[in-house]
Amino acid sequence: MSSLPTSPSAAHANGSPETVAPQSGAGTQPSPSSQAAPSGATPSPTFSPLYQQIKALIMQSLQTGEWKPGEMIPSEMDLAARYKVSQGTVRKAIDELAADNLVARRQGKGTFVTTHHEDVVKFRFLRLVPDEGEPHYGASRVLECKRLRAPAEIARLLDIRTGDSVVQIRRVLTFSNEATVLDEIWLLGANFKGLTAEKLNEWKGPMYALFEAEFGTRMIRATEKIRAVAADDTAAELLSVAVGSPLLSVERVSFTYGDRPVEVRRGLYVTTRHYYQNDLS
């Protein structure tokens, strides 16, 4: 494990772009980009509040695995001493990490790195909600899992070269014994060596929990594009709907630490008994 900076100023010395310790009484400091304006140009400074710099340092520790999913991180007091800032600054940084579902406070116990095994995170990426009853994961039937070379469009979304190794998964999710989701999933080959259809079919629970537990890859955020489409012959057969039936198409790109894309997921959803929920804040 590489050594980590222990204070915002130390991080700046190591080249981190948003970890310049603020001047006394200022609370914020212009980022290096504000100091690189061409001669004669009017500078447009941007500011990184100190708590965001501390948040970035904690994120570095999460990314390198210093604190693994499910483990407790140091107390606010210990982190304040480590980074040489006030406890209030650390608390504000942890507040944002908790809002992002990266850590969770447990009353009387401490703050823990969240995991895809926990309910608070388990359903974070499942947006399909039944018209009746509580959200739950359906049964997964893997149609295929194979390693191949990345097509150009998938390579672009994963920020790799065309022809680099990827894993392609096709599966059907059933809810209450009804085929509801047809997924096509593309994963970075380097991150998922040894992933097989057998391993996927044996796993009980969210796929992201498997990725975290067995392959050390944690999804922390995703972007999605949603549109209405008509079922083609293949989708109609696998989802037991008529050709031309309306389906919801959801394309997701999921990212791990360091804002690195590791998954492209294209799903077709039957919404006769479900709806797609997105909470805006």
N, C-alpha and C positions, 0 to 999 in steps of 0.2 A: 504494500500500500504506500502510495506516495505521501510525503509529509505535507501537512496542511498548514496554512497560515493560521496564527492564533489571534490576530487582531486585524481590523480593517486596514491599518497602515501597512502591516506586513503583507497582506494580500496584494496591495497596490505595488509593492516592491516586486512581487512575483508576477505582475503583469495582468491581474484581474481588472477589467475595465470599469467596474462600478464599486470599487472598494477603497475610495480615498477617504481617509478620516477627515471629518469636518473640522474647520477651524473653531476655536473656542467661541461659544456663543452663537455660532452660525447655524448649527443643526443640519446643514446640507452643504454639499460641495459640488462645483461643476464637474461633470464627467470629462474624461480626457478629450472626447470629441469636440467639446466646446473650446478647447485650447488649440485646435488644429485648423482654425480658419485661415484661409490664404491671406497673405499680406494685403491690407487695405480693405478687406471684407468686414462687414459688420458681424460680430460674433453673435450666435444664438445659443446661449448656454442652456444646458439641461442639468437638472439637479437630481442627485440620488440621496434621499433621506437616509440618515444613519441606520434606522431600523431595517431599511431595505438592503443595506450593505450587510448587516448581520444576517438577515434572511438568506442572502446569497451564500454566505459562508456556511450556514447550517445546511443549505442545499448541497454544497460541495461535499459535506460529510455524509449526507444521505446517498449521494451519487457514488461515492467511493466505497460505500458499504461499511463505514465506521460504525453506523447504527443501522441495523438491519430491520426489515419489516417485523413488527411484533415486539421489538426491543424498546426499552425505556431510554430516552435521551437524558443527558445531564440536566440537573435542575436549572432554573433561571438564574439562581445565584452563582452556580458553578460556571454557566455559560457567560454571565456578565464578567466574572473574573478572568475567564479564558480570553475573551475578546476585548477586555479593558473598557467596557461601557457600563452604563447604568442598567439595573435590573428592569426598569421600566422600558428601556429600549429593546431588551431581549424579549420582554413580554409582548410588545407590539409585533415583533418579528414572528413570534410563535403564534400570535393571533392570526396573522395572515396565512401561515402554513396550515393552521387548523382549518381556516376557511377554505383552503384549497384541498382539504382532505388528505394532506400529506402526513400530518401528525394528529393525535387525538389526546385531549386531556382526560384523565380519569380521576375523579374526586378522591382525594386522600392517598393516591398512589403515585401520580406523576404524569409525565407526558410521554406518549409512546408513538413510535412510527406505525402508521396505519398499514394494514395488509388487506389484500383482496379476499381474505378469508372472513373478514368481519362484515357484519350486516351493514354498518354505516358506509362501507366502501363497496361491498359486494354488489349492490344494486345501483351504484353510481352510473355505470355505463349501460345498464339495462333500462331503456326508455319505453319499452313496450308494456303497457299496463292493461290488464283485463277490464272489460266493462263491469264485471262483478268479481268481488274477491280481492285479495292482496297480490301485489307483484311477486312473481316467483320465477325461478329458472325452469325452463322446460327440459325435457329429455333430449339429448343430443345423439343424432345418428350420423356418424362420419361416413361420407360417400367415398372420399379418397384423400390421401395425404401423400404428396410427392415432392421431391426436390427437383428443381429445374432452373433454367436461366431466365433472369428477369426480362420480361418484355419492356419496351421503351417507356410506355406510360406508367407501369408499376415502378420501374427504376427511377423515373422522375419524381414520383410521389414519395419514394423511400430515400431519395437523395443518394442513390448509388449509380453505378454505371450499368448501361444496358448489357445484359449477359451475365451480371453477377449472380451469385447463388441466392435463390429464394425458396421458401417452402410454400406450396399452395395447398390449401385445405378447402374441401367442399363438404358441407354438412346441412342437415335439416334439423330444425328445432321443432319439437311438438309440445303443445300445451293442451292439457286435458285430452290427450290422444288425438289431437288434430294437428296436422302439419301446418305450421304458422310462419316459419322463417326459413328461407333458403339462403345460406351464407356462402360467399366465396371470399376466402381469407388468404392474404399474401404476407409472409413474414420474412424478415432478414435471415438469410441462411446461416450467417455467422453466429447469430444469437440462439439458434434453435437446432443445433446439431443433435441428432438422436431422436427427434420428435417423429413419432409414427402414428398411424391410424389406430393401432392397437393401444398405444398409451393414451390417446385421446378418448377412445371408447371406454377404457377402464376407469378413467378419471370421473369422479362424482363431484360435481360442483362447477362453479364458473371457470371458463377456460383461462381467464386472466389469473386466477389463483394458481392454476397449473403452471403458467408461464413464470409466475413469481417464485413458486416453490421449487420447481425442477430446473428452470433455466435462468434464474436470477435476473429476469427482465420484468420490471414493474411498469405498468401503464399509469401515467399520472395525469394526462390530459388528452383530449381528442378534438378534432374538428369534423363536422359533418355537413354533407349536402343531401337534401331531401327533395324528391320529386315524385310525381305520380307517373306510373308506366302501366302498360298492358302486358299480361302474362303471355310469354311465348310458349312454344310447344313443350320445351324442357321444364320450365317453371310450372306450367299447368299440370304436367304429369306428376312432378315431385310434390307439389303443394295441393294436389287434388282439387284443382279449380278448373273452370272452363278456359280454353284459349281466349285471350282478349280480356279476361277479367281484370279489374283494376287492382293494382298492387302498389305498395309504397316502396320506393327505392331509396335506400340509405347508403351513402358512401362515406366511410369513416377513415380518417388517418389518425392513428394513435401514436403518442409520443412517450418516451421514457425520459429519465433525467437528462439534463443538458439539451432539452428540446430536440431530441433526436428521434426522427420517425422510425418506427420499427414494425408497424403493421398497417396494411391497407385492407379494409373490410368492406365488401359490397353485399348488402343484404336486400332481399325482396320479402316484404312483409304482407301477410294477409290480415286485413284489419276489420273483418266482419265481426269479431268478438273482442278486439283490442283497439287501443288508440295509442298514438305516440305522444308522450308527455315530455315537455322540456320546461324546466324551471328557469325563469329569467330573473337576474338580480343585477 
